[in-house]
Amino acid sequence: MTAPPSPETVTTYLEDGARIAGILLVWGVLTWFFRYGLMAFPGLDVVFGFVGVLNAVLYVAYRTLDYHHALAEDG
């Protein structure tokens, strides 16, 4: 059994957290805009909200797969 790769630095984890927060902030602003600003398209606020959360989940899945690929390359 191989040892897992060394953990990333705290800075790397903070950068990833900031990216996730940025993703959610951008999609949250779009959601807010379509809910309270531009009401000509009802229901788009919910769509943008779901897309934003899905985008953040996909980013976390990407980072998880990236970690496992690095683990497989080291082994």
Order of alpha helices (4+ residues) and beta strands (2+ residues): alpha-alpha
